[in-house]
Amino acid sequence: MALTRTNRLLAVGGSILVLLVMMLATVDPQTQYFVDEVMDNPDDFEGQVHIRGEIANNSIDSEKYTFILMGIEHELLVDFSGTAVPDGFNEGKTIAVKGELMYDSGAWILEAKEIQTGCPSKYVSAE
């Protein structure tokens, strides 16, 4: 039993549509927040969060695996012992950190699961 051209096109189109719906259903977009947004009301963001900020100067502690992520008005201690450090991870750089925000020993801390830096080549001026 041979399928007609129309039936084959409908079958292929339907398969593509099903795959597209499955892809969109499995993607979990996570909103990125700035340090100040989160630290204004940290209780609202407790748990998994994606935060953007600047690494404070002289704050990277390679022995304790911590650094301070700065906003304009607030700071947040980040524990990066559970993740790899990407290229471009330096003091004064703006980065994004995915992880778990928790209240521990009287202070808020972000336990990093992933650290993202921008591509340095796109910030270098052409000469």
FENBEL-V706248 format. One record per pair of residues at least 24 apart in sequence whose ideal C-beta (glycine too) atoms are under 10 Angstrom apart, sorted by the first residue. I is the first residue (numbers start at 1). J is the second residue. D is the distance in whole Angstrom. If there is no record, write none. Layout:
i/j/d
I/J/D
I/J/D
This chain:
i/j/d
30/98/7
32/96/6
32/97/10
32/98/9
32/116/9
33/71/10
33/96/10
33/101/10
34/69/10
34/71/6
34/72/8
34/74/9
35/68/10
35/69/6
35/70/6
35/71/3
35/72/8
35/73/9
35/74/5
35/75/7
35/76/5
35/78/10
35/97/10
35/110/9
36/70/9
36/71/4
36/72/6
36/73/5
36/74/5
36/75/10
36/76/10
37/71/8
37/74/9
38/69/10
38/71/8
38/74/8
38/76/7
38/101/7
38/108/9
38/110/9
39/69/10
39/71/7
39/73/8
39/74/4
39/75/8
39/76/6
39/101/10
39/108/7
40/71/9
40/73/8
40/74/7
42/74/9
42/76/8
42/101/7
42/102/10
42/103/7
42/108/5
42/110/10
43/101/10
43/103/8
43/108/9
44/101/10
45/101/5
45/108/9
45/110/10
46/100/9
46/101/6
46/102/7
46/103/7
46/108/9
47/99/10
47/100/6
47/101/7
47/102/8
48/98/8
48/99/8
48/100/6
48/101/8
48/113/8
49/97/9
49/98/8
49/99/7
49/100/7
49/101/5
49/110/7
50/96/6
50/97/7
50/98/5
50/99/8
50/113/10
50/114/9
50/116/9
51/76/7
51/78/9
51/95/9
51/96/7
51/97/5
51/98/8
51/99/8
51/101/8
51/110/6
51/112/10
52/94/7
52/95/7
52/96/5
52/97/8
52/116/9
53/78/9
53/94/7
53/95/7
53/96/8
53/97/8
53/110/10
54/91/9
54/92/7
54/93/7
54/94/5
54/95/8
55/89/7
55/90/7
55/91/5
55/92/6
55/93/6
55/94/8
55/95/6
55/97/10
55/115/10
55/117/10
56/91/7
56/92/8
57/90/10
57/91/5
57/92/6
58/91/7
59/91/7
60/85/9
60/89/8
60/90/8
60/91/6
65/112/9
66/109/8
66/110/10
66/112/10
67/91/8
67/95/9
67/97/10
67/112/9
67/115/10
69/94/10
69/95/8
69/96/10
69/97/6
69/110/7
69/112/9
70/94/10
74/108/9
75/108/10
76/101/8
76/107/9
76/108/6
76/109/8
76/110/6
77/104/9
77/107/7
77/108/7
77/109/5
77/110/7
77/111/10
78/109/7
78/110/5
78/111/8
78/112/5
78/115/8
79/104/9
79/109/6
79/110/7
79/111/5
79/112/6
80/110/9
80/111/9
80/112/4
80/113/9
80/114/10
80/115/6
81/111/8
81/112/8
82/111/7
82/112/7
82/113/6
82/114/10
83/111/9
83/112/5
83/113/6
83/114/6
83/115/6
84/112/10
84/114/9
84/115/8
85/112/9
85/115/6
85/117/9
86/114/9
86/115/6
86/116/7
86/117/5
86/118/10
87/117/7
87/119/9
87/120/7
88/115/10
88/116/9
88/117/4
88/118/7
88/119/8
88/120/5
88/121/10
88/123/9
89/115/6
89/116/10
89/117/6
90/117/9
90/120/10
93/117/6
93/118/8
93/120/9
93/123/10
94/118/7
